């Protein structure tokens, strides 16, 4: 369910971002191009991500199907294990869910189709371990912005003014 909600929201968000990038270039695109309406699309994106985040929060383990779902990122050592942050993912970390102290791993399965990680864990005080969360977010969102910038340059490279 988390993977389906993330896939739907991610597809709609990517669709809107590509339209926005195209509108900022010399490529002619209809600004009213959307699947339902721009307002409804954004509402569906936000509701889908919110539902996926809530389901991921109550999910005991981290599970992703074809990179869509939840996954632990980071590994900050402590005296009781290590700190990792559970993220909602769509090929890359989208939204942080919560940081945990992972005492030890019970089961760790990585396959082409799915990833599963069962841990003995304890939530950290303060909800997030910010240095780790910010580092992961900067890498993830920086990569997305870099890719969008490359698209913008590619679309503008053939413009004749």
Phi and psi in radians as a Rosetta constraint file:
Dihedral C 1 N 2 CA 2 C 2 CIRCULARHARMONIC -1.099 0.35
Dihedral N 2 CA 2 C 2 N 3 CIRCULARHARMONIC -0.729 0.35
Dihedral C 2 N 3 CA 3 C 3 CIRCULARHARMONIC -1.115 0.35
Dihedral N 3 CA 3 C 3 N 4 CIRCULARHARMONIC -0.717 0.35
Dihedral C 3 N 4 CA 4 C 4 CIRCULARHARMONIC -1.151 0.35
Dihedral N 4 CA 4 C 4 N 5 CIRCULARHARMONIC -0.767 0.35
Dihedral C 4 N 5 CA 5 C 5 CIRCULARHARMONIC -1.130 0.35
Dihedral N 5 CA 5 C 5 N 6 CIRCULARHARMONIC -0.719 0.35
Dihedral C 5 N 6 CA 6 C 6 CIRCULARHARMONIC -1.164 0.35
Dihedral N 6 CA 6 C 6 N 7 CIRCULARHARMONIC -0.697 0.35
Dihedral C 6 N 7 CA 7 C 7 CIRCULARHARMONIC -1.125 0.35
Dihedral N 7 CA 7 C 7 N 8 CIRCULARHARMONIC -0.792 0.35
Dihedral C 7 N 8 CA 8 C 8 CIRCULARHARMONIC -1.093 0.35
Dihedral N 8 CA 8 C 8 N 9 CIRCULARHARMONIC -0.856 0.35
Dihedral C 8 N 9 CA 9 C 9 CIRCULARHARMONIC -1.131 0.35
Dihedral N 9 CA 9 C 9 N 10 CIRCULARHARMONIC -0.735 0.35
Dihedral C 9 N 10 CA 10 C 10 CIRCULARHARMONIC -1.125 0.35
Dihedral N 10 CA 10 C 10 N 11 CIRCULARHARMONIC -0.697 0.35
Dihedral C 10 N 11 CA 11 C 11 CIRCULARHARMONIC -1.103 0.35
Dihedral N 11 CA 11 C 11 N 12 CIRCULARHARMONIC -0.834 0.35
Dihedral C 11 N 12 CA 12 C 12 CIRCULARHARMONIC -1.107 0.35
Dihedral N 12 CA 12 C 12 N 13 CIRCULARHARMONIC -0.716 0.35
Dihedral C 12 N 13 CA 13 C 13 CIRCULARHARMONIC -1.134 0.35
Dihedral N 13 CA 13 C 13 N 14 CIRCULARHARMONIC -0.777 0.35
Dihedral C 13 N 14 CA 14 C 14 CIRCULARHARMONIC -1.062 0.35
Dihedral N 14 CA 14 C 14 N 15 CIRCULARHARMONIC -0.722 0.35
Dihedral C 14 N 15 CA 15 C 15 CIRCULARHARMONIC -1.008 0.35
Dihedral N 15 CA 15 C 15 N 16 CIRCULARHARMONIC -0.816 0.35
Dihedral C 15 N 16 CA 16 C 16 CIRCULARHARMONIC -1.203 0.35
Dihedral N 16 CA 16 C 16 N 17 CIRCULARHARMONIC -0.655 0.35
Dihedral C 16 N 17 CA 17 C 17 CIRCULARHARMONIC -1.164 0.35
Dihedral N 17 CA 17 C 17 N 18 CIRCULARHARMONIC -0.716 0.35
Dihedral C 17 N 18 CA 18 C 18 CIRCULARHARMONIC -1.142 0.35
Dihedral N 18 CA 18 C 18 N 19 CIRCULARHARMONIC -0.659 0.35
Dihedral C 18 N 19 CA 19 C 19 CIRCULARHARMONIC -1.122 0.35
Dihedral N 19 CA 19 C 19 N 20 CIRCULARHARMONIC -0.750 0.35
Dihedral C 19 N 20 CA 20 C 20 CIRCULARHARMONIC -1.105 0.35
Dihedral N 20 CA 20 C 20 N 21 CIRCULARHARMONIC -0.750 0.35
Dihedral C 20 N 21 CA 21 C 21 CIRCULARHARMONIC -1.110 0.35
Dihedral N 21 CA 21 C 21 N 22 CIRCULARHARMONIC -0.728 0.35
Dihedral C 21 N 22 CA 22 C 22 CIRCULARHARMONIC -1.135 0.35
Dihedral N 22 CA 22 C 22 N 23 CIRCULARHARMONIC -0.655 0.35
Dihedral C 22 N 23 CA 23 C 23 CIRCULARHARMONIC -1.177 0.35
Dihedral N 23 CA 23 C 23 N 24 CIRCULARHARMONIC -0.438 0.35
Dihedral C 23 N 24 CA 24 C 24 CIRCULARHARMONIC -1.506 0.35
Dihedral N 24 CA 24 C 24 N 25 CIRCULARHARMONIC 0.059 0.35
Dihedral C 24 N 25 CA 25 C 25 CIRCULARHARMONIC -2.054 0.35
Dihedral N 25 CA 25 C 25 N 26 CIRCULARHARMONIC -2.994 0.35
Dihedral C 25 N 26 CA 26 C 26 CIRCULARHARMONIC -1.484 0.35
Dihedral N 26 CA 26 C 26 N 27 CIRCULARHARMONIC -0.015 0.35
Dihedral C 26 N 27 CA 27 C 27 CIRCULARHARMONIC -1.281 0.35
Dihedral N 27 CA 27 C 27 N 28 CIRCULARHARMONIC 2.296 0.35
Dihedral C 27 N 28 CA 28 C 28 CIRCULARHARMONIC -1.449 0.35
Dihedral N 28 CA 28 C 28 N 29 CIRCULARHARMONIC 2.126 0.35
Dihedral C 28 N 29 CA 29 C 29 CIRCULARHARMONIC -2.408 0.35
Dihedral N 29 CA 29 C 29 N 30 CIRCULARHARMONIC 2.550 0.35
Dihedral C 29 N 30 CA 30 C 30 CIRCULARHARMONIC -1.321 0.35
Dihedral N 30 CA 30 C 30 N 31 CIRCULARHARMONIC 2.096 0.35
Dihedral C 30 N 31 CA 31 C 31 CIRCULARHARMONIC -1.167 0.35
Dihedral N 31 CA 31 C 31 N 32 CIRCULARHARMONIC -0.279 0.35
Dihedral C 31 N 32 CA 32 C 32 CIRCULARHARMONIC -1.699 0.35
Dihedral N 32 CA 32 C 32 N 33 CIRCULARHARMONIC 0.253 0.35
Dihedral C 32 N 33 CA 33 C 33 CIRCULARHARMONIC -1.324 0.35
Dihedral N 33 CA 33 C 33 N 34 CIRCULARHARMONIC 1.942 0.35
Dihedral C 33 N 34 CA 34 C 34 CIRCULARHARMONIC -2.687 0.35
Dihedral N 34 CA 34 C 34 N 35 CIRCULARHARMONIC 2.913 0.35
Dihedral C 34 N 35 CA 35 C 35 CIRCULARHARMONIC -1.370 0.35
Dihedral N 35 CA 35 C 35 N 36 CIRCULARHARMONIC -0.743 0.35
Dihedral C 35 N 36 CA 36 C 36 CIRCULARHARMONIC -2.022 0.35
Dihedral N 36 CA 36 C 36 N 37 CIRCULARHARMONIC -1.386 0.35
Dihedral C 36 N 37 CA 37 C 37 CIRCULARHARMONIC -2.653 0.35
Dihedral N 37 CA 37 C 37 N 38 CIRCULARHARMONIC 2.704 0.35
Dihedral C 37 N 38 CA 38 C 38 CIRCULARHARMONIC -0.986 0.35
Dihedral N 38 CA 38 C 38 N 39 CIRCULARHARMONIC -0.687 0.35
Dihedral C 38 N 39 CA 39 C 39 CIRCULARHARMONIC -1.178 0.35
Dihedral N 39 CA 39 C 39 N 40 CIRCULARHARMONIC -0.761 0.35
Dihedral C 39 N 40 CA 40 C 40 CIRCULARHARMONIC -1.196 0.35
Dihedral N 40 CA 40 C 40 N 41 CIRCULARHARMONIC -0.663 0.35
Dihedral C 40 N 41 CA 41 C 41 CIRCULARHARMONIC -1.045 0.35
Dihedral N 41 CA 41 C 41 N 42 CIRCULARHARMONIC -0.812 0.35
Dihedral C 41 N 42 CA 42 C 42 CIRCULARHARMONIC -1.140 0.35
Dihedral N 42 CA 42 C 42 N 43 CIRCULARHARMONIC -0.675 0.35
Dihedral C 42 N 43 CA 43 C 43 CIRCULARHARMONIC -1.106 0.35
Dihedral N 43 CA 43 C 43 N 44 CIRCULARHARMONIC -0.741 0.35
Dihedral C 43 N 44 CA 44 C 44 CIRCULARHARMONIC -1.119 0.35
Dihedral N 44 CA 44 C 44 N 45 CIRCULARHARMONIC -0.700 0.35
Dihedral C 44 N 45 CA 45 C 45 CIRCULARHARMONIC -1.064 0.35
Dihedral N 45 CA 45 C 45 N 46 CIRCULARHARMONIC -0.878 0.35
Dihedral C 45 N 46 CA 46 C 46 CIRCULARHARMONIC -1.144 0.35
Dihedral N 46 CA 46 C 46 N 47 CIRCULARHARMONIC -0.754 0.35
Dihedral C 46 N 47 CA 47 C 47 CIRCULARHARMONIC -1.157 0.35
Dihedral N 47 CA 47 C 47 N 48 CIRCULARHARMONIC -0.725 0.35
Dihedral C 47 N 48 CA 48 C 48 CIRCULARHARMONIC -1.094 0.35
Dihedral N 48 CA 48 C 48 N 49 CIRCULARHARMONIC -0.778 0.35
Dihedral C 48 N 49 CA 49 C 49 CIRCULARHARMONIC -1.186 0.35
Dihedral N 49 CA 49 C 49 N 50 CIRCULARHARMONIC -0.663 0.35
Dihedral C 49 N 50 CA 50 C 50 CIRCULARHARMONIC -1.121 0.35
Dihedral N 50 CA 50 C 50 N 51 CIRCULARHARMONIC -0.766 0.35
Dihedral C 50 N 51 CA 51 C 51 CIRCULARHARMONIC -1.124 0.35
Dihedral N 51 CA 51 C 51 N 52 CIRCULARHARMONIC -0.738 0.35
Dihedral C 51 N 52 CA 52 C 52 CIRCULARHARMONIC -1.114 0.35
Dihedral N 52 CA 52 C 52 N 53 CIRCULARHARMONIC -0.676 0.35
Dihedral C 52 N 53 CA 53 C 53 CIRCULARHARMONIC -1.136 0.35
Dihedral N 53 CA 53 C 53 N 54 CIRCULARHARMONIC -0.772 0.35
Dihedral C 53 N 54 CA 54 C 54 CIRCULARHARMONIC -1.101 0.35
Dihedral N 54 CA 54 C 54 N 55 CIRCULARHARMONIC -0.778 0.35
Dihedral C 54 N 55 CA 55 C 55 CIRCULARHARMONIC -1.104 0.35
Dihedral N 55 CA 55 C 55 N 56 CIRCULARHARMONIC -0.693 0.35
Dihedral C 55 N 56 CA 56 C 56 CIRCULARHARMONIC -1.152 0.35
Dihedral N 56 CA 56 C 56 N 57 CIRCULARHARMONIC -0.573 0.35
Dihedral C 56 N 57 CA 57 C 57 CIRCULARHARMONIC -1.138 0.35
Dihedral N 57 CA 57 C 57 N 58 CIRCULARHARMONIC -0.720 0.35
Dihedral C 57 N 58 CA 58 C 58 CIRCULARHARMONIC -1.528 0.35
Dihedral N 58 CA 58 C 58 N 59 CIRCULARHARMONIC -0.149 0.35
Dihedral C 58 N 59 CA 59 C 59 CIRCULARHARMONIC -1.209 0.35
Dihedral N 59 CA 59 C 59 N 60 CIRCULARHARMONIC 2.287 0.35
Dihedral C 59 N 60 CA 60 C 60 CIRCULARHARMONIC -1.274 0.35
Dihedral N 60 CA 60 C 60 N 61 CIRCULARHARMONIC -0.670 0.35
Dihedral C 60 N 61 CA 61 C 61 CIRCULARHARMONIC -2.020 0.35
Dihedral N 61 CA 61 C 61 N 62 CIRCULARHARMONIC 2.972 0.35
Dihedral C 61 N 62 CA 62 C 62 CIRCULARHARMONIC -1.660 0.35
Dihedral N 62 CA 62 C 62 N 63 CIRCULARHARMONIC 2.190 0.35
Dihedral C 62 N 63 CA 63 C 63 CIRCULARHARMONIC -2.455 0.35
Dihedral N 63 CA 63 C 63 N 64 CIRCULARHARMONIC 2.311 0.35
Dihedral C 63 N 64 CA 64 C 64 CIRCULARHARMONIC -2.380 0.35
Dihedral N 64 CA 64 C 64 N 65 CIRCULARHARMONIC 2.461 0.35
Dihedral C 64 N 65 CA 65 C 65 CIRCULARHARMONIC -1.966 0.35
Dihedral N 65 CA 65 C 65 N 66 CIRCULARHARMONIC 2.028 0.35
Dihedral C 65 N 66 CA 66 C 66 CIRCULARHARMONIC 0.886 0.35
Dihedral N 66 CA 66 C 66 N 67 CIRCULARHARMONIC 0.852 0.35
Dihedral C 66 N 67 CA 67 C 67 CIRCULARHARMONIC 1.175 0.35
Dihedral N 67 CA 67 C 67 N 68 CIRCULARHARMONIC 0.166 0.35
Dihedral C 67 N 68 CA 68 C 68 CIRCULARHARMONIC -1.882 0.35
Dihedral N 68 CA 68 C 68 N 69 CIRCULARHARMONIC 2.100 0.35
Dihedral C 68 N 69 CA 69 C 69 CIRCULARHARMONIC 2.599 0.35
Dihedral N 69 CA 69 C 69 N 70 CIRCULARHARMONIC -2.265 0.35
Dihedral C 69 N 70 CA 70 C 70 CIRCULARHARMONIC -2.218 0.35
Dihedral N 70 CA 70 C 70 N 71 CIRCULARHARMONIC 2.626 0.35
Dihedral C 70 N 71 CA 71 C 71 CIRCULARHARMONIC -2.724 0.35
Dihedral N 71 CA 71 C 71 N 72 CIRCULARHARMONIC 2.586 0.35
Dihedral C 71 N 72 CA 72 C 72 CIRCULARHARMONIC -1.528 0.35
Dihedral N 72 CA 72 C 72 N 73 CIRCULARHARMONIC 2.330 0.35
Dihedral C 72 N 73 CA 73 C 73 CIRCULARHARMONIC -2.169 0.35
Dihedral N 73 CA 73 C 73 N 74 CIRCULARHARMONIC 2.533 0.35
Dihedral C 73 N 74 CA 74 C 74 CIRCULARHARMONIC 1.623 0.35
Dihedral N 74 CA 74 C 74 N 75 CIRCULARHARMONIC 2.764 0.35
Dihedral C 74 N 75 CA 75 C 75 CIRCULARHARMONIC -2.777 0.35
Dihedral N 75 CA 75 C 75 N 76 CIRCULARHARMONIC 1.435 0.35
Dihedral C 75 N 76 CA 76 C 76 CIRCULARHARMONIC -1.694 0.35
Dihedral N 76 CA 76 C 76 N 77 CIRCULARHARMONIC 1.949 0.35
Dihedral C 76 N 77 CA 77 C 77 CIRCULARHARMONIC -1.162 0.35
Dihedral N 77 CA 77 C 77 N 78 CIRCULARHARMONIC 2.478 0.35
Dihedral C 77 N 78 CA 78 C 78 CIRCULARHARMONIC -2.353 0.35
Dihedral N 78 CA 78 C 78 N 79 CIRCULARHARMONIC 3.090 0.35
Dihedral C 78 N 79 CA 79 C 79 CIRCULARHARMONIC -1.270 0.35
Dihedral N 79 CA 79 C 79 N 80 CIRCULARHARMONIC -0.317 0.35
Dihedral C 79 N 80 CA 80 C 80 CIRCULARHARMONIC -1.793 0.35
Dihedral N 80 CA 80 C 80 N 81 CIRCULARHARMONIC 0.007 0.35
Dihedral C 80 N 81 CA 81 C 81 CIRCULARHARMONIC 2.605 0.35
Dihedral N 81 CA 81 C 81 N 82 CIRCULARHARMONIC -2.202 0.35
Dihedral C 81 N 82 CA 82 C 82 CIRCULARHARMONIC -2.563 0.35
Dihedral N 82 CA 82 C 82 N 83 CIRCULARHARMONIC 2.726 0.35
Dihedral C 82 N 83 CA 83 C 83 CIRCULARHARMONIC -1.688 0.35
Dihedral N 83 CA 83 C 83 N 84 CIRCULARHARMONIC 2.284 0.35
Dihedral C 83 N 84 CA 84 C 84 CIRCULARHARMONIC -2.379 0.35
Dihedral N 84 CA 84 C 84 N 85 CIRCULARHARMONIC 2.642 0.35
Dihedral C 84 N 85 CA 85 C 85 CIRCULARHARMONIC -1.943 0.35
Dihedral N 85 CA 85 C 85 N 86 CIRCULARHARMONIC 2.287 0.35
Dihedral C 85 N 86 CA 86 C 86 CIRCULARHARMONIC -1.458 0.35
Dihedral N 86 CA 86 C 86 N 87 CIRCULARHARMONIC 2.227 0.35
Dihedral C 86 N 87 CA 87 C 87 CIRCULARHARMONIC -2.116 0.35
Dihedral N 87 CA 87 C 87 N 88 CIRCULARHARMONIC 2.597 0.35
Dihedral C 87 N 88 CA 88 C 88 CIRCULARHARMONIC -1.419 0.35
Dihedral N 88 CA 88 C 88 N 89 CIRCULARHARMONIC 2.185 0.35
Dihedral C 88 N 89 CA 89 C 89 CIRCULARHARMONIC -2.143 0.35
Dihedral N 89 CA 89 C 89 N 90 CIRCULARHARMONIC 2.647 0.35
Dihedral C 89 N 90 CA 90 C 90 CIRCULARHARMONIC -2.490 0.35
Dihedral N 90 CA 90 C 90 N 91 CIRCULARHARMONIC 1.129 0.35
Dihedral C 90 N 91 CA 91 C 91 CIRCULARHARMONIC 1.527 0.35
Dihedral N 91 CA 91 C 91 N 92 CIRCULARHARMONIC -0.439 0.35
Dihedral C 91 N 92 CA 92 C 92 CIRCULARHARMONIC -2.624 0.35
Dihedral N 92 CA 92 C 92 N 93 CIRCULARHARMONIC 2.817 0.35
Dihedral C 92 N 93 CA 93 C 93 CIRCULARHARMONIC -1.137 0.35
Dihedral N 93 CA 93 C 93 N 94 CIRCULARHARMONIC 2.213 0.35
Dihedral C 93 N 94 CA 94 C 94 CIRCULARHARMONIC -1.746 0.35
Dihedral N 94 CA 94 C 94 N 95 CIRCULARHARMONIC -1.045 0.35
Dihedral C 94 N 95 CA 95 C 95 CIRCULARHARMONIC -2.323 0.35
Dihedral N 95 CA 95 C 95 N 96 CIRCULARHARMONIC 2.301 0.35
Dihedral C 95 N 96 CA 96 C 96 CIRCULARHARMONIC -1.271 0.35
Dihedral N 96 CA 96 C 96 N 97 CIRCULARHARMONIC 2.451 0.35
Dihedral C 96 N 97 CA 97 C 97 CIRCULARHARMONIC -1.776 0.35
Dihedral N 97 CA 97 C 97 N 98 CIRCULARHARMONIC -0.940 0.35
Dihedral C 97 N 98 CA 98 C 98 CIRCULARHARMONIC -2.991 0.35
Dihedral N 98 CA 98 C 98 N 99 CIRCULARHARMONIC 2.630 0.35
Dihedral C 98 N 99 CA 99 C 99 CIRCULARHARMONIC -1.713 0.35
Dihedral N 99 CA 99 C 99 N 100 CIRCULARHARMONIC 2.504 0.35
Dihedral C 99 N 100 CA 100 C 100 CIRCULARHARMONIC -2.321 0.35
Dihedral N 100 CA 100 C 100 N 101 CIRCULARHARMONIC 2.705 0.35
Dihedral C 100 N 101 CA 101 C 101 CIRCULARHARMONIC -1.625 0.35
Dihedral N 101 CA 101 C 101 N 102 CIRCULARHARMONIC 1.993 0.35
Dihedral C 101 N 102 CA 102 C 102 CIRCULARHARMONIC -1.538 0.35
Dihedral N 102 CA 102 C 102 N 103 CIRCULARHARMONIC 1.982 0.35
Dihedral C 102 N 103 CA 103 C 103 CIRCULARHARMONIC -1.356 0.35
Dihedral N 103 CA 103 C 103 N 104 CIRCULARHARMONIC -0.836 0.35
Dihedral C 103 N 104 CA 104 C 104 CIRCULARHARMONIC -2.844 0.35
Dihedral N 104 CA 104 C 104 N 105 CIRCULARHARMONIC 2.784 0.35
Dihedral C 104 N 105 CA 105 C 105 CIRCULARHARMONIC -1.665 0.35
Dihedral N 105 CA 105 C 105 N 106 CIRCULARHARMONIC 2.267 0.35
Dihedral C 105 N 106 CA 106 C 106 CIRCULARHARMONIC -1.484 0.35
Dihedral N 106 CA 106 C 106 N 107 CIRCULARHARMONIC -0.860 0.35
Dihedral C 106 N 107 CA 107 C 107 CIRCULARHARMONIC -2.518 0.35
Dihedral N 107 CA 107 C 107 N 108 CIRCULARHARMONIC 2.372 0.35
Dihedral C 107 N 108 CA 108 C 108 CIRCULARHARMONIC -2.388 0.35
Dihedral N 108 CA 108 C 108 N 109 CIRCULARHARMONIC 1.860 0.35
Dihedral C 108 N 109 CA 109 C 109 CIRCULARHARMONIC -2.075 0.35
Dihedral N 109 CA 109 C 109 N 110 CIRCULARHARMONIC 2.117 0.35
Dihedral C 109 N 110 CA 110 C 110 CIRCULARHARMONIC -2.109 0.35
Dihedral N 110 CA 110 C 110 N 111 CIRCULARHARMONIC 2.166 0.35
Dihedral C 110 N 111 CA 111 C 111 CIRCULARHARMONIC -2.371 0.35
Dihedral N 111 CA 111 C 111 N 112 CIRCULARHARMONIC 2.947 0.35
Dihedral C 111 N 112 CA 112 C 112 CIRCULARHARMONIC -1.121 0.35
Dihedral N 112 CA 112 C 112 N 113 CIRCULARHARMONIC -0.655 0.35
Dihedral C 112 N 113 CA 113 C 113 CIRCULARHARMONIC -1.448 0.35
Dihedral N 113 CA 113 C 113 N 114 CIRCULARHARMONIC -0.723 0.35
Dihedral C 113 N 114 CA 114 C 114 CIRCULARHARMONIC -2.566 0.35
Dihedral N 114 CA 114 C 114 N 115 CIRCULARHARMONIC 2.820 0.35
Dihedral C 114 N 115 CA 115 C 115 CIRCULARHARMONIC -2.255 0.35
Dihedral N 115 CA 115 C 115 N 116 CIRCULARHARMONIC 2.366 0.35
Dihedral C 115 N 116 CA 116 C 116 CIRCULARHARMONIC -2.354 0.35
Dihedral N 116 CA 116 C 116 N 117 CIRCULARHARMONIC 2.336 0.35
Dihedral C 116 N 117 CA 117 C 117 CIRCULARHARMONIC -2.392 0.35
Dihedral N 117 CA 117 C 117 N 118 CIRCULARHARMONIC 2.018 0.35
Dihedral C 117 N 118 CA 118 C 118 CIRCULARHARMONIC -1.827 0.35
Dihedral N 118 CA 118 C 118 N 119 CIRCULARHARMONIC 2.237 0.35
Dihedral C 118 N 119 CA 119 C 119 CIRCULARHARMONIC -2.316 0.35
Dihedral N 119 CA 119 C 119 N 120 CIRCULARHARMONIC 2.743 0.35
Dihedral C 119 N 120 CA 120 C 120 CIRCULARHARMONIC -1.625 0.35
Dihedral N 120 CA 120 C 120 N 121 CIRCULARHARMONIC 1.975 0.35
Dihedral C 120 N 121 CA 121 C 121 CIRCULARHARMONIC -2.391 0.35
Dihedral N 121 CA 121 C 121 N 122 CIRCULARHARMONIC 2.846 0.35
Dihedral C 121 N 122 CA 122 C 122 CIRCULARHARMONIC -2.408 0.35
Dihedral N 122 CA 122 C 122 N 123 CIRCULARHARMONIC 2.266 0.35
Dihedral C 122 N 123 CA 123 C 123 CIRCULARHARMONIC -1.103 0.35
Dihedral N 123 CA 123 C 123 N 124 CIRCULARHARMONIC 2.483 0.35
Dihedral C 123 N 124 CA 124 C 124 CIRCULARHARMONIC -1.430 0.35
Dihedral N 124 CA 124 C 124 N 125 CIRCULARHARMONIC 2.766 0.35
Dihedral C 124 N 125 CA 125 C 125 CIRCULARHARMONIC -1.278 0.35
Dihedral N 125 CA 125 C 125 N 126 CIRCULARHARMONIC 2.476 0.35
Dihedral C 125 N 126 CA 126 C 126 CIRCULARHARMONIC 1.558 0.35
Dihedral N 126 CA 126 C 126 N 127 CIRCULARHARMONIC 0.100 0.35
Dihedral C 126 N 127 CA 127 C 127 CIRCULARHARMONIC 1.278 0.35
Dihedral N 127 CA 127 C 127 N 128 CIRCULARHARMONIC -0.879 0.35
Dihedral C 127 N 128 CA 128 C 128 CIRCULARHARMONIC -2.220 0.35
Dihedral N 128 CA 128 C 128 N 129 CIRCULARHARMONIC 2.601 0.35
Dihedral C 128 N 129 CA 129 C 129 CIRCULARHARMONIC -1.678 0.35
Dihedral N 129 CA 129 C 129 N 130 CIRCULARHARMONIC 1.687 0.35
Dihedral C 129 N 130 CA 130 C 130 CIRCULARHARMONIC -1.070 0.35
Dihedral N 130 CA 130 C 130 N 131 CIRCULARHARMONIC -0.713 0.35
Dihedral C 130 N 131 CA 131 C 131 CIRCULARHARMONIC -1.009 0.35
Dihedral N 131 CA 131 C 131 N 132 CIRCULARHARMONIC -0.749 0.35
Dihedral C 131 N 132 CA 132 C 132 CIRCULARHARMONIC -1.214 0.35
Dihedral N 132 CA 132 C 132 N 133 CIRCULARHARMONIC -0.769 0.35
Dihedral C 132 N 133 CA 133 C 133 CIRCULARHARMONIC -1.104 0.35
Dihedral N 133 CA 133 C 133 N 134 CIRCULARHARMONIC -0.770 0.35
Dihedral C 133 N 134 CA 134 C 134 CIRCULARHARMONIC -1.163 0.35
Dihedral N 134 CA 134 C 134 N 135 CIRCULARHARMONIC -0.667 0.35
Dihedral C 134 N 135 CA 135 C 135 CIRCULARHARMONIC -1.086 0.35
Dihedral N 135 CA 135 C 135 N 136 CIRCULARHARMONIC -0.799 0.35
Dihedral C 135 N 136 CA 136 C 136 CIRCULARHARMONIC -1.129 0.35
Dihedral N 136 CA 136 C 136 N 137 CIRCULARHARMONIC -0.749 0.35
Dihedral C 136 N 137 CA 137 C 137 CIRCULARHARMONIC -1.124 0.35
Dihedral N 137 CA 137 C 137 N 138 CIRCULARHARMONIC -0.737 0.35
Dihedral C 137 N 138 CA 138 C 138 CIRCULARHARMONIC -1.096 0.35
Dihedral N 138 CA 138 C 138 N 139 CIRCULARHARMONIC -0.733 0.35
Dihedral C 138 N 139 CA 139 C 139 CIRCULARHARMONIC -1.151 0.35
Dihedral N 139 CA 139 C 139 N 140 CIRCULARHARMONIC -0.808 0.35
Dihedral C 139 N 140 CA 140 C 140 CIRCULARHARMONIC -1.149 0.35
Dihedral N 140 CA 140 C 140 N 141 CIRCULARHARMONIC -0.957 0.35
Dihedral C 140 N 141 CA 141 C 141 CIRCULARHARMONIC -1.233 0.35
Dihedral N 141 CA 141 C 141 N 142 CIRCULARHARMONIC -0.551 0.35
Dihedral C 141 N 142 CA 142 C 142 CIRCULARHARMONIC -1.109 0.35
Dihedral N 142 CA 142 C 142 N 143 CIRCULARHARMONIC -0.698 0.35
Dihedral C 142 N 143 CA 143 C 143 CIRCULARHARMONIC -1.127 0.35
Dihedral N 143 CA 143 C 143 N 144 CIRCULARHARMONIC -0.714 0.35
Dihedral C 143 N 144 CA 144 C 144 CIRCULARHARMONIC -1.101 0.35
Dihedral N 144 CA 144 C 144 N 145 CIRCULARHARMONIC -0.818 0.35
Dihedral C 144 N 145 CA 145 C 145 CIRCULARHARMONIC -1.108 0.35
Dihedral N 145 CA 145 C 145 N 146 CIRCULARHARMONIC -0.666 0.35
Dihedral C 145 N 146 CA 146 C 146 CIRCULARHARMONIC -1.085 0.35
Dihedral N 146 CA 146 C 146 N 147 CIRCULARHARMONIC -0.769 0.35
Dihedral C 146 N 147 CA 147 C 147 CIRCULARHARMONIC -1.106 0.35
Dihedral N 147 CA 147 C 147 N 148 CIRCULARHARMONIC -0.724 0.35
Dihedral C 147 N 148 CA 148 C 148 CIRCULARHARMONIC -1.144 0.35
Dihedral N 148 CA 148 C 148 N 149 CIRCULARHARMONIC -0.658 0.35
Dihedral C 148 N 149 CA 149 C 149 CIRCULARHARMONIC -1.104 0.35
Dihedral N 149 CA 149 C 149 N 150 CIRCULARHARMONIC -0.684 0.35
Dihedral C 149 N 150 CA 150 C 150 CIRCULARHARMONIC -1.111 0.35
Dihedral N 150 CA 150 C 150 N 151 CIRCULARHARMONIC -0.698 0.35
Dihedral C 150 N 151 CA 151 C 151 CIRCULARHARMONIC -1.106 0.35
Dihedral N 151 CA 151 C 151 N 152 CIRCULARHARMONIC -0.736 0.35
Dihedral C 151 N 152 CA 152 C 152 CIRCULARHARMONIC -1.070 0.35
Dihedral N 152 CA 152 C 152 N 153 CIRCULARHARMONIC -0.791 0.35
Dihedral C 152 N 153 CA 153 C 153 CIRCULARHARMONIC -1.114 0.35
Dihedral N 153 CA 153 C 153 N 154 CIRCULARHARMONIC -0.726 0.35
Dihedral C 153 N 154 CA 154 C 154 CIRCULARHARMONIC -1.093 0.35
Dihedral N 154 CA 154 C 154 N 155 CIRCULARHARMONIC -0.766 0.35
Dihedral C 154 N 155 CA 155 C 155 CIRCULARHARMONIC -1.177 0.35
Dihedral N 155 CA 155 C 155 N 156 CIRCULARHARMONIC -0.570 0.35
Dihedral C 155 N 156 CA 156 C 156 CIRCULARHARMONIC -1.524 0.35
Dihedral N 156 CA 156 C 156 N 157 CIRCULARHARMONIC -0.147 0.35
Dihedral C 156 N 157 CA 157 C 157 CIRCULARHARMONIC -1.206 0.35
Dihedral N 157 CA 157 C 157 N 158 CIRCULARHARMONIC -0.449 0.35
Dihedral C 157 N 158 CA 158 C 158 CIRCULARHARMONIC -1.768 0.35
Dihedral N 158 CA 158 C 158 N 159 CIRCULARHARMONIC 0.196 0.35
Dihedral C 158 N 159 CA 159 C 159 CIRCULARHARMONIC -1.301 0.35
Dihedral N 159 CA 159 C 159 N 160 CIRCULARHARMONIC 2.427 0.35
Dihedral C 159 N 160 CA 160 C 160 CIRCULARHARMONIC -2.074 0.35
Dihedral N 160 CA 160 C 160 N 161 CIRCULARHARMONIC 2.093 0.35
